[in-house]
Amino acid sequence: MSGRALFPWEPYDPTSYSLVYLSFGAGVQSSTLLALSALGLHEIPKVDVAIFADTQDEPVWVYEHLWQMAAWVESMGICVEVVSAGKLSECDPKHLRIPAFTDFDGKSGKTRRQCTSEYKIKPINTRVRQLLGLAKGEQHKGRTALSIQGISYDEMQRMKDPKDKFIDIEYPLVRMGWTRHKCLDWWLSNMTIPAPRKSACVYCPFRSNEEWRDIRDNDPQGWEFAIWYDSKIRDSSASGLNNPAYLHRSLMPLADVDIEVTDADQERFGFLNECEGMCGL
């Protein structure tokens, strides 16, 4: 049976799949998985291809790391492919895709998140269908793929079954009991390529103040773009919302927020309890 996430204790045979691929986010966990796969370590199958879904709005360090990894694994017979559903920030503002903050009856809430499914999962799955030789809408007829994904043991609540019946998902880091911190420790001890960093669009609302400072201090162009995008989505007539939308949970313009203030609970504002899919990995 296909179309499911494999249990961490469940044995599986990667050779039974027509395609084994890595959903590559170019962050800490997926980069570690790609390295382990290329080196043949910890019984992680060697992937046929690593696929990066580009929203075209990632921080500069994500793209730098992406091309470093692509060059490194190419020498070991693994291709990194880049797919895209277009530039996320240019989508129709009347149909806001990101989970921005807004006022719901006097309380701060988030808009519906569609960016992960439409700009990450869907373009990768479309490419997987092509690699399997499946036409649009065609049943898999035994041609199935194994998706290796970089959700770590400390984020195992993000594991889920795929929607597509021709894909199974394996979470090796959960199987191994590796946390994000363990992945980073391994990288620093074994790799000469600079350590990867968290991957997410420069305007992703799932950020603590510390992470916003990181964008401001290390990707000035990305920071200016985030401020511009924050202003763009705040026009309720354009966004289709009853109230203005904001990137910061304070419901204040990002340019006016005092991001020097330390969050009382930074983890609560990050990816761990919020975002699904490949963002941050």
C-alpha positions in Angstrom: 0.0 0.0 0.0 1.4 3.4 -0.9 0.5 6.9 0.1 1.5 6.8 3.7 4.2 7.8 6.2 6.3 4.8 7.3 6.4 4.2 11.0 9.9 4.7 12.6 10.0 1.1 13.7 8.8 -0.3 10.4 11.3 -2.0 8.0 11.1 -1.0 4.4 12.9 -1.8 1.1 14.0 1.3 -0.8 14.8 -0.8 -3.8 11.0 -1.6 -4.2 10.4 2.0 -5.3 10.7 3.4 -8.8 12.2 6.6 -7.4 13.8 7.6 -4.1 14.1 11.3 -3.6 14.9 13.9 -1.0 12.5 16.8 -0.3 15.4 19.3 0.0 14.8 22.5 2.0 18.5 23.5 2.3 18.2 23.9 6.0 20.0 22.0 8.8 18.0 18.7 8.8 17.5 18.1 5.0 21.1 19.1 4.3 22.3 16.6 6.9 20.1 13.9 5.3 21.5 14.7 1.9 25.0 14.4 3.2 24.3 11.1 5.0 22.6 9.8 1.9 25.5 10.7 -0.4 28.1 9.2 2.0 26.0 6.0 2.6 25.8 6.4 6.3 23.3 5.2 8.9 21.5 3.0 6.4 19.9 6.0 4.7 19.3 5.0 1.1 21.2 6.9 -1.6 18.6 9.2 -3.2 18.2 9.4 -7.0 17.6 13.1 -6.8 17.2 16.0 -4.3 14.4 18.4 -5.2 14.4 22.0 -3.9 11.1 24.0 -4.2 12.0 27.6 -4.7 9.6 30.3 -3.5 12.1 32.8 -5.0 12.0 34.7 -1.6 14.4 32.8 0.5 17.3 34.5 2.5 20.6 34.9 0.6 22.3 32.2 2.7 19.8 29.5 1.6 20.7 30.0 -2.0 24.4 30.1 -1.3 24.1 26.8 0.6 21.9 25.2 -2.0 24.5 25.6 -4.8 27.3 24.5 -2.5 25.5 21.3 -1.7 24.5 20.8 -5.4 28.1 21.0 -6.5 29.3 18.6 -3.7 26.7 15.8 -4.2 27.0 16.0 -8.0 30.4 14.4 -7.7 28.8 11.5 -5.9 26.1 10.9 -8.5 23.2 12.8 -6.9 21.5 15.6 -8.8 19.9 18.6 -7.1 16.9 19.9 -9.0 15.2 23.2 -8.5 11.4 23.6 -9.1 9.2 26.5 -8.6 5.5 27.5 -8.6 6.6 31.1 -9.2 7.5 34.0 -6.9 5.4 33.7 -3.8 5.4 37.4 -3.0 3.9 38.2 -6.4 0.8 36.1 -5.9 -2.6 37.9 -6.0 -2.8 39.7 -2.6 -6.6 39.1 -2.6 -5.7 35.5 -2.0 -3.0 35.7 0.7 -1.1 32.5 0.9 1.0 33.0 4.0 -0.2 32.7 7.6 -0.1 36.4 8.4 -1.4 37.8 11.7 -4.6 39.8 11.8 -7.3 40.8 14.3 -10.2 38.4 14.7 -12.9 39.8 16.9 -10.3 41.6 19.1 -7.9 38.7 19.3 -4.7 38.1 17.3 -5.0 35.2 14.9 -3.5 33.8 11.8 -4.8 33.6 8.3 -4.9 30.3 6.5 -1.6 28.9 5.4 -1.4 27.8 1.8 2.2 28.6 0.9 3.6 25.2 2.0 1.2 23.1 0.0 1.1 25.4 -3.1 4.7 26.5 -3.3 6.6 23.6 -1.7 4.8 20.3 -1.8 2.8 20.7 -5.1 5.7 21.7 -7.3 7.9 18.9 -5.9 5.1 16.3 -6.4 4.5 17.5 -9.9 8.2 16.9 -10.7 8.1 13.5 -9.0 5.2 12.5 -11.3 7.3 13.6 -14.3 10.2 11.5 -13.1 7.9 8.5 -12.7 6.6 9.1 -16.2 3.1 9.8 -15.0 0.9 12.1 -17.0 -1.3 14.6 -15.2 -4.1 12.7 -13.5 -2.7 9.3 -14.5 -2.8 6.5 -11.8 0.6 5.3 -10.6 0.1 1.7 -11.8 2.9 0.4 -9.6 5.2 3.3 -10.2 5.8 4.7 -6.7 8.2 7.0 -5.1 9.8 7.1 -1.6 10.2 10.6 -0.2 13.0 11.1 2.3 12.1 14.1 4.5 14.2 15.9 7.1 11.8 16.3 10.0 13.9 15.6 13.1 13.0 13.7 16.3 12.3 16.9 18.2 9.8 17.9 15.6 8.1 14.6 15.0 4.6 16.1 15.5 5.1 17.5 11.9 5.1 14.0 10.4 2.1 13.3 8.3 0.8 11.0 5.5 1.1 12.3 2.0 -2.0 13.2 0.0 -0.6 11.6 -3.1 -1.1 7.8 -3.3 2.1 7.2 -5.4 4.3 8.5 -2.6 5.4 7.0 0.7 7.3 9.1 3.2 10.3 8.0 5.3 11.6 10.2 8.2 15.1 8.9 8.8 16.0 11.4 11.5 13.0 10.3 13.6 14.0 6.7 13.0 17.5 7.5 14.2 16.4 9.7 17.1 18.4 12.7 15.8 17.3 16.2 16.8 18.1 19.3 14.9 20.9 20.0 17.4 22.3 16.5 16.8 22.3 17.2 13.0 24.1 20.4 13.5 26.7 18.8 15.8 27.3 16.1 13.2 27.7 18.7 10.4 30.2 20.7 12.3 32.3 17.6 13.1 32.2 16.0 9.7 31.6 18.6 6.9 33.8 21.2 5.3 30.9 23.0 3.8 29.7 25.8 6.1 26.8 24.8 8.3 23.4 25.3 6.9 20.9 27.6 8.5 17.1 27.6 8.9 15.4 28.0 5.5 12.2 30.0 5.2 11.0 33.0 3.2 12.4 36.3 4.4 8.9 37.4 5.3 7.7 34.2 7.0 5.7 35.2 10.0 6.8 32.1 12.0 9.8 34.0 13.5 10.9 35.0 16.9 12.4 38.5 17.4 15.8 36.9 17.4 15.1 35.4 14.0 13.9 38.7 12.7 17.1 40.3 13.9 19.0 37.6 12.0 17.3 38.6 8.7 17.9 42.3 9.4 21.6 41.9 10.3 22.6 39.2 7.8 20.4 39.8 4.8 19.7 43.5 4.6 18.1 43.2 1.2 15.8 40.5 2.5 14.9 42.6 5.5 13.9 45.6 3.3 11.9 43.2 1.2 10.1 41.9 4.3 9.2 45.4 5.4 7.9 46.2 1.9 5.9 42.9 1.8 4.5 43.6 5.3 3.2 46.9 4.0 1.8 45.3 0.9 -0.4 42.7 2.8 -1.6 45.3 5.3 -3.9 46.8 2.7 -7.1 45.0 3.7 -8.8 45.9 0.4 -6.0 44.2 -1.4 -5.7 41.2 0.9 -9.4 40.4 1.0 -9.4 40.4 4.8 -11.7 42.4 7.0 -8.8 43.7 9.0 -5.1 44.6 8.1 -2.6 41.7 8.0 0.9 41.8 9.6 4.0 39.7 9.6 4.6 40.3 13.3 2.4 38.8 15.9 2.2 42.2 17.7 -0.1 43.4 14.9 2.3 46.3 14.3 4.2 47.2 11.1 7.4 45.3 11.0 9.4 48.5 10.6 8.0 49.8 13.9 8.4 46.7 16.0 11.2 46.7 18.6 12.7 43.4 17.7 15.6 44.0 20.2 13.1 42.7 22.9 13.8 39.1 23.8 10.7 36.9 23.4 9.6 35.3 26.7 9.1 32.0 24.8 10.9 32.0 21.5 10.2 28.4 20.6 6.5 29.1 20.7 6.9 31.5 17.8 9.0 29.3 15.6 8.3 26.4 13.2 8.1 23.7 15.9 4.5 24.2 16.9 3.3 26.0 13.8 4.5 25.2 10.3 4.2 21.9 8.5 6.1 20.6 5.4 9.6 21.5 4.4 10.0 25.0 5.7 12.8 25.5 8.2 14.4 22.2 7.3 
